[in-house]
């Protein structure tokens, strides 16, 4: 029996699949690619890079495709990658797993990269190392089922699916599948959360705010993606002009996130927007909170273990915001100090 296999589904990924396979080859015993109908050179490139290619007719269901791919693996562990991902670091975690057994799913840290203003340069923790027998459920943003819990690994994946070019290629696909899923499960908060993120990354503030509000209404407070939900919702509500709702959310959640630079970064942005909308109250009610929130980010520092965290919010991004803040107030010495901090930590 194989110890560890890479299992991937792909369609028209000729531009990226070689990178993904090359990053994994040294860490796995087999590489299985399930092609779902490519009309480019995906199959030839995957074969050339050492993958076993199988074929599947796409049925608008990611779980069905994932499960069909997993059915071709006899491995004790399966590493699930998408073609627009690659192993960035921590590959030694895979060697340790391959020598062990287990019934829990391994979580990996995915570092999203973006080149779009509304994109997601963030860290998320995803279940991607599956023990044999675990399968997926869900037409889109599918999740593994059948495992007895999860554990975090040191494996880090890069992902560039939120770049402008890749977003254009996938335009409408996930949104349509999410809407179809919500038809049958309208009370599922995770589906609302993912639909909100889809709207947010495509720069649709009103729709994003509406969907985040619904996800917040439905989601229990202990879901593992609560941090990302709250921080993204604060930004979406602010951007959509729903400031009172954003302030209420911040007040309700602040005690839950004392160690989150992302929360305090969003809080500073929110109160800065409040200051711009009510300048007569800026100096007394809003700007002191802006200042203290961004300083709190620097006190906390970077926290990549938080789901949905954005690199820089605990370092150079917060320092840059403080530098601009002090420049606007004419406090040149403090501005210079924070520009230096931003340069040092960037």
C-alpha positions as CSV (number, residue, x, y, z in Angstrom):
1,X,0.0,0.0,0.0
2,X,1.2,3.5,-0.8
3,X,2.2,5.7,2.2
4,X,1.3,9.1,0.8
5,X,-0.3,10.2,-2.5
6,X,-0.9,13.6,-4.0
7,X,-4.5,13.8,-5.2
8,X,-5.6,16.7,-7.5
9,X,-8.6,17.6,-9.7
10,X,-7.8,19.9,-12.6
11,X,-9.3,21.5,-15.7
12,X,-7.5,23.8,-18.1
13,X,-4.6,24.4,-15.7
14,X,-1.8,24.2,-18.2
15,X,-0.4,27.5,-16.9
16,X,0.0,26.3,-13.3
17,X,-0.1,22.5,-12.9
18,X,3.6,21.8,-13.5
19,X,4.5,24.1,-10.6
20,X,2.2,22.3,-8.2
21,X,3.4,18.9,-9.2
22,X,7.0,19.8,-9.1
23,X,6.6,21.2,-5.5
24,X,5.1,17.9,-4.3
25,X,7.0,15.3,-6.2
26,X,9.8,14.9,-3.6
27,X,7.4,14.5,-0.7
28,X,4.9,11.9,-2.0
29,X,5.0,8.4,-3.4
30,X,2.3,8.8,-6.1
31,X,0.7,11.8,-7.9
32,X,-2.8,11.4,-9.2
33,X,-4.5,14.0,-11.3
34,X,-8.2,13.7,-12.2
35,X,-8.8,15.8,-15.3
36,X,-12.4,17.0,-15.6
37,X,-12.5,18.0,-19.2
38,X,-9.4,20.1,-20.1
39,X,-9.1,21.4,-23.7
40,X,-5.6,22.8,-23.2
41,X,-2.3,21.0,-22.4
42,X,-3.1,20.1,-18.8
43,X,-3.1,16.3,-19.4
44,X,0.2,16.3,-21.3
45,X,1.9,18.6,-18.8
46,X,0.7,16.6,-15.8
47,X,1.9,13.4,-17.4
48,X,5.3,14.9,-18.2
49,X,5.7,16.0,-14.6
50,X,5.1,12.5,-13.3
51,X,1.4,12.3,-12.5
52,X,-0.9,9.5,-13.2
53,X,-3.8,11.1,-15.1
54,X,-7.4,9.8,-14.8
55,X,-10.5,11.3,-16.4
56,X,-13.9,12.4,-15.0
57,X,-17.0,14.1,-16.5
58,X,-17.6,17.3,-14.7
59,X,-21.1,17.4,-13.0
60,X,-21.0,20.8,-11.3
61,X,-20.0,19.2,-8.0
62,X,-16.5,19.6,-6.5
63,X,-17.1,16.9,-3.9
64,X,-18.0,14.3,-6.5
65,X,-14.8,15.1,-8.4
66,X,-12.7,15.0,-5.3
67,X,-14.2,11.7,-4.3
68,X,-13.6,10.2,-7.8
69,X,-10.0,11.3,-7.6
70,X,-9.6,9.8,-4.1
71,X,-11.0,6.5,-5.3
72,X,-7.9,6.1,-7.5
73,X,-5.6,6.2,-4.4
74,X,-4.7,3.3,-2.2
75,X,-2.5,5.5,0.1
76,X,-2.6,5.6,3.9
77,X,-2.6,9.4,3.5
78,X,-3.7,11.7,0.7
79,X,-2.4,15.2,0.2
80,X,-5.1,17.3,-1.6
81,X,-3.8,20.2,-3.7
82,X,-5.3,22.4,-6.4
83,X,-3.4,23.2,-9.5
84,X,-3.0,26.9,-8.5
85,X,-1.3,25.9,-5.2
86,X,2.2,24.7,-4.4
87,X,4.1,23.5,-1.4
88,X,5.9,26.6,0.0
89,X,7.4,25.0,3.1
90,X,7.1,22.5,5.9
91,X,7.4,19.5,3.7
92,X,9.0,17.5,6.5
93,X,5.5,17.2,8.0
94,X,4.5,15.0,5.2
95,X,7.5,12.6,5.8
96,X,6.5,12.3,9.4
97,X,2.9,11.6,8.5
98,X,3.8,9.0,5.9
99,X,5.4,6.9,8.6
100,X,2.4,7.0,10.9
101,X,-1.3,6.1,10.9
102,X,-4.2,8.2,12.0
103,X,-7.8,9.0,11.8
104,X,-7.7,12.8,12.0
105,X,-7.4,15.2,9.1
106,X,-4.2,17.3,8.9
107,X,-4.7,21.1,8.6
108,X,-2.3,23.1,6.4
109,X,-1.7,26.9,6.2
110,X,-2.7,28.3,2.9
111,X,-1.0,31.7,2.0
112,X,-3.2,33.5,-0.5
113,X,-1.5,35.8,-2.9
114,X,-3.3,38.6,-4.8
115,X,-2.7,41.5,-7.2
116,X,-6.2,42.9,-7.0
117,X,-7.4,45.8,-4.7
118,X,-10.1,43.7,-3.2
119,X,-8.1,40.5,-3.2
120,X,-7.3,38.2,-0.3
121,X,-3.7,38.3,0.8
122,X,-4.5,36.2,3.8
123,X,-3.7,33.0,5.7
124,X,-6.3,30.3,6.1
125,X,-6.2,26.9,7.6
126,X,-7.6,24.1,5.5
127,X,-8.0,20.3,5.9
128,X,-5.8,19.0,3.1
129,X,-4.1,15.9,4.5
130,X,-6.6,13.1,4.6
131,X,-6.3,9.6,6.1
132,X,-7.5,6.8,3.9
133,X,-11.3,6.5,3.7
134,X,-12.1,10.1,4.3
135,X,-14.3,11.6,1.6
136,X,-15.9,15.0,0.7
137,X,-19.3,16.6,0.9
138,X,-20.5,19.8,-0.7
139,X,-21.0,21.0,-4.3
140,X,-18.6,23.9,-3.7
141,X,-16.1,24.8,-0.9
142,X,-16.4,21.1,-0.1
143,X,-15.3,19.7,3.2
144,X,-14.0,16.3,4.2
145,X,-16.2,14.0,6.3
146,X,-15.6,10.8,8.2
147,X,-12.5,11.8,10.1
148,X,-12.2,11.8,13.9
149,X,-11.1,15.4,14.4
150,X,-8.2,17.4,13.0
151,X,-4.7,18.6,13.9
152,X,-2.5,21.4,12.6
153,X,0.7,20.6,10.7
154,X,3.6,22.8,9.7
155,X,2.9,22.4,5.9
156,X,2.5,25.8,4.2
157,X,0.9,26.1,0.7
158,X,1.1,29.0,-1.6
159,X,-2.0,30.0,-3.7
160,X,-2.4,32.5,-6.4
161,X,-6.1,31.8,-7.3
162,X,-7.1,35.4,-6.3
163,X,-4.9,37.2,-8.9
164,X,-6.8,39.2,-11.5
165,X,-6.1,36.7,-14.3
166,X,-7.2,33.7,-12.3
167,X,-10.3,35.5,-11.0
168,X,-11.3,36.3,-14.5
169,X,-10.9,32.6,-15.6
170,X,-13.2,31.5,-12.7
171,X,-15.8,34.3,-13.1
172,X,-19.2,33.2,-12.1
173,X,-18.4,29.6,-11.4
174,X,-18.2,29.5,-7.6
175,X,-21.0,32.0,-7.2
176,X,-23.4,29.9,-9.3
177,X,-22.5,26.7,-7.4
178,X,-22.9,28.5,-4.0
179,X,-26.3,29.9,-5.0
180,X,-27.4,26.4,-6.0
181,X,-26.2,25.0,-2.7
182,X,-28.1,27.7,-0.8
183,X,-31.3,26.7,-2.5
184,X,-31.1,23.4,-0.6
185,X,-29.4,24.6,2.5
186,X,-30.4,28.3,3.1
187,X,-29.5,28.1,6.8
188,X,-25.9,27.0,6.3
189,X,-23.7,29.8,7.6
190,X,-20.6,28.5,5.9
191,X,-22.2,28.8,2.5
192,X,-23.2,32.4,3.3
193,X,-19.7,33.1,4.4
194,X,-18.2,31.8,1.2
195,X,-20.7,33.7,-0.9
196,X,-19.8,36.8,1.0
197,X,-16.1,36.3,0.3
198,X,-16.8,35.8,-3.3
199,X,-18.6,39.1,-3.5
200,X,-15.9,40.8,-1.4
201,X,-13.0,39.6,-3.6
202,X,-14.9,40.8,-6.7
203,X,-15.4,44.3,-5.1
204,X,-19.2,44.2,-4.6
205,X,-19.6,45.8,-1.1
206,X,-23.4,45.8,-0.8
207,X,-23.7,42.1,-1.7
208,X,-20.8,41.2,0.5
209,X,-22.2,43.0,3.5
210,X,-25.6,41.4,3.1
211,X,-24.1,37.9,2.9
212,X,-21.7,38.5,5.8
213,X,-24.6,39.7,8.0
214,X,-26.5,36.5,7.2
215,X,-23.5,34.4,8.0
216,X,-23.0,36.2,11.3
217,X,-26.7,35.7,12.1
218,X,-26.5,31.9,11.5
219,X,-23.0,31.0,12.7
220,X,-22.3,29.6,16.2
221,X,-19.5,31.6,18.0
222,X,-17.2,28.6,18.1
223,X,-16.9,27.8,14.4
224,X,-13.2,27.6,13.4
225,X,-13.6,30.3,10.8
226,X,-15.2,32.8,13.2
227,X,-12.1,35.1,13.2
228,X,-12.0,35.5,9.4
229,X,-15.8,36.0,9.4
230,X,-15.7,38.8,11.9
231,X,-12.8,40.7,10.5
232,X,-14.0,40.4,6.9
233,X,-17.5,41.4,8.0
234,X,-16.2,44.6,9.7
235,X,-14.5,45.6,6.5
236,X,-17.5,44.8,4.3
237,X,-20.0,46.6,6.5
238,X,-17.7,49.7,6.6
239,X,-17.2,49.7,2.9
240,X,-20.9,49.4,2.3
241,X,-21.6,52.3,4.5
242,X,-23.3,50.3,7.2
243,X,-21.3,51.9,10.0
244,X,-23.7,51.4,12.9
245,X,-23.9,47.7,12.2
246,X,-20.1,47.5,12.0
247,X,-19.7,49.4,15.3
248,X,-22.2,47.0,16.9
249,X,-20.3,44.0,15.6
250,X,-17.0,45.4,16.8
251,X,-18.4,46.1,20.3
252,X,-19.8,42.6,20.5
253,X,-16.6,40.9,19.4
254,X,-13.8,42.9,20.9
255,X,-13.4,40.8,24.0
256,X,-13.1,37.7,21.9
257,X,-10.1,38.8,19.9
258,X,-7.5,40.4,22.3
259,X,-4.7,38.8,20.4
260,X,-5.8,39.5,16.9
261,X,-3.9,42.3,15.0
262,X,-6.4,41.8,12.1
263,X,-9.4,42.7,14.4
264,X,-7.7,45.8,15.7
265,X,-6.5,46.8,12.2
266,X,-10.1,46.6,10.9
267,X,-11.2,48.5,14.0
268,X,-8.9,51.3,13.2
269,X,-10.1,51.5,9.7
270,X,-13.7,51.5,10.9
271,X,-13.2,54.4,13.3
272,X,-11.2,56.3,10.7
273,X,-14.2,56.1,8.4
274,X,-16.5,57.2,11.2
275,X,-14.2,60.2,11.7
276,X,-14.5,61.1,8.0
277,X,-18.3,60.9,8.1
278,X,-18.6,62.9,11.3
279,X,-15.7,65.3,11.4
280,X,-17.1,67.3,14.3
281,X,-16.7,64.2,16.5
282,X,-13.4,63.0,15.0
283,X,-10.9,64.5,17.6
284,X,-12.9,63.5,20.6
285,X,-14.7,60.3,19.7
286,X,-13.0,58.5,16.8
287,X,-9.3,59.4,16.2
288,X,-8.0,58.3,19.6
289,X,-9.5,54.9,19.0
290,X,-7.9,54.8,15.5
291,X,-4.5,55.6,17.0
292,X,-4.8,53.1,19.9
293,X,-6.1,50.3,17.6
294,X,-3.2,50.5,15.2
295,X,-0.7,50.7,18.1
296,X,-2.3,47.6,19.5
297,X,-1.6,45.8,16.2
298,X,2.1,46.4,16.7
299,X,2.0,45.3,20.3
300,X,0.4,42.0,19.3
301,X,2.6,41.4,16.3
302,X,2.0,38.9,13.5
303,X,-0.4,36.0,14.2
304,X,-0.4,33.7,11.2
305,X,-2.1,31.0,13.3
306,X,-5.3,32.9,13.2
307,X,-7.6,31.8,10.3
308,X,-8.0,34.6,7.9
309,X,-5.1,36.6,9.1
310,X,-3.4,39.0,6.7
311,X,0.4,39.3,6.8
312,X,1.6,42.8,7.7
313,X,-1.4,43.8,9.9
314,X,0.7,43.1,13.0
315,X,3.8,44.9,11.6
316,X,4.5,47.1,8.6
317,X,0.9,47.8,7.5
318,X,-0.1,49.0,10.9
319,X,3.1,51.1,11.2
320,X,2.5,52.6,7.7
321,X,-1.1,53.6,8.7
322,X,0.2,55.2,11.9
323,X,2.8,57.1,9.9
324,X,0.2,58.5,7.5
325,X,-2.1,59.2,10.5
326,X,0.5,61.3,12.2
327,X,1.5,63.1,9.0
328,X,-2.1,64.1,8.5
329,X,-2.1,65.6,12.0
330,X,1.1,67.4,11.4
331,X,3.1,65.4,13.9
332,X,6.2,64.9,11.9
333,X,8.5,63.3,14.5
334,X,6.0,60.5,15.2
335,X,5.3,60.1,11.5
336,X,9.0,59.6,10.8
337,X,9.3,57.1,13.6
338,X,6.5,54.9,12.3
339,X,7.8,55.2,8.7
340,X,11.0,53.8,10.0
341,X,9.2,51.0,11.8
342,X,7.3,50.2,8.7
343,X,10.5,50.0,6.6
344,X,12.2,47.8,9.2
345,X,9.3,45.4,9.6
346,X,8.2,45.3,5.9
